[in-house]
């Protein structure tokens, strides 16, 4: 199990979670952040600093955002475990199609 970033992050990308993560496992897509489950050490540091409360332990993810577990897996399907977000430029991996198709988030309205 690992943490999952859910819909409240879409178009916010505050990056406080990225800065707080001690193992550099939070990657930026074009519209939201994603957590690499193989790199995550389940410390929960990201949860505490997320200004929009978008990060949940996978088992605690609200039902309305359950699809984000799959979107997170889809984000990493082609890149695997790159060994830290610093090895990949922000936005270099496209968001999964369902995330791209979401309506604008609060930052874009």
C-alpha positions in Angstrom: 0.0 0.0 0.0 1.0 3.6 -0.5 -0.5 7.0 -0.6 -2.6 8.3 -3.6 -3.2 11.8 -4.8 -6.8 12.5 -5.5 -8.9 15.0 -7.5 -8.5 18.0 -5.2 -4.9 18.3 -6.6 -6.0 18.8 -10.2 -4.8 22.1 -11.5 -3.5 23.1 -8.0 0.0 21.5 -8.0 1.1 23.4 -4.9 4.3 21.3 -4.7 4.5 21.4 -0.9 4.2 17.6 -0.9 7.1 17.4 -3.4 9.3 19.5 -1.2 8.3 17.6 2.0 8.8 14.1 0.6 12.0 12.6 2.1 12.4 10.0 -0.6 11.5 12.1 -3.7 8.6 9.8 -4.8 6.1 12.5 -5.8 6.1 13.2 -9.5 4.4 16.1 -11.3 2.2 15.5 -14.3 0.7 18.3 -16.3 -2.3 18.8 -14.1 -1.6 17.0 -10.8 1.0 15.1 -8.7 1.4 11.3 -8.6 3.1 9.1 -5.9 5.3 6.2 -7.1 4.1 3.4 -4.8 7.3 1.4 -5.1 9.3 4.4 -3.9 6.9 5.6 -1.2 8.0 4.7 2.3 4.5 5.4 3.8 5.7 8.2 6.1 2.7 10.4 5.5 4.8 13.6 5.5 3.1 14.7 2.3 -0.4 14.4 3.8 0.4 16.9 6.5 1.4 19.7 4.1 -1.1 19.3 1.3 -3.1 22.5 1.3 -6.1 20.9 -0.5 -6.2 17.6 1.4 -5.7 15.6 -1.7 -3.4 12.8 -0.4 -4.8 9.7 1.2 -3.5 6.4 2.3 -4.8 4.0 -0.4 -7.1 2.1 2.0 -8.6 5.5 3.2 -9.2 7.0 -0.2 -12.8 8.2 -0.3 -15.0 6.1 -2.6 -15.7 9.1 -4.9 -12.0 9.2 -5.8 -11.3 5.5 -5.9 -10.4 5.7 -9.6 -7.3 7.8 -8.7 -5.6 4.6 -7.5 -5.8 3.4 -11.1 -4.8 6.8 -12.6 -1.8 6.8 -10.3 -0.8 3.3 -11.6 -1.5 4.4 -15.2 0.9 7.4 -14.8 3.8 5.1 -13.8 2.9 2.2 -16.3 5.3 3.4 -18.9 8.1 4.8 -16.7 8.2 2.3 -13.8 10.2 3.4 -10.8 12.6 6.1 -12.1 14.4 6.3 -8.7 13.3 9.8 -7.7 11.4 12.7 -9.2 14.6 14.7 -9.6 15.5 12.3 -12.4 12.4 13.4 -14.5 11.6 16.9 -15.4 8.2 18.2 -14.3 5.4 17.3 -16.7 7.6 15.0 -18.8 5.1 12.1 -18.3 1.6 12.9 -19.6 -1.3 12.6 -17.2 -3.6 9.6 -17.8 -6.4 10.4 -20.2 -9.1 10.4 -17.5 -7.2 13.1 -15.6 -6.6 15.1 -18.8 -10.4 15.0 -19.4 -11.4 16.3 -16.0 -13.0 19.8 -15.9 -10.7 22.6 -14.7 -9.7 22.5 -11.1 -10.2 25.4 -8.6 -6.9 27.0 -9.7 -8.1 27.2 -13.3 -11.7 28.4 -12.8 
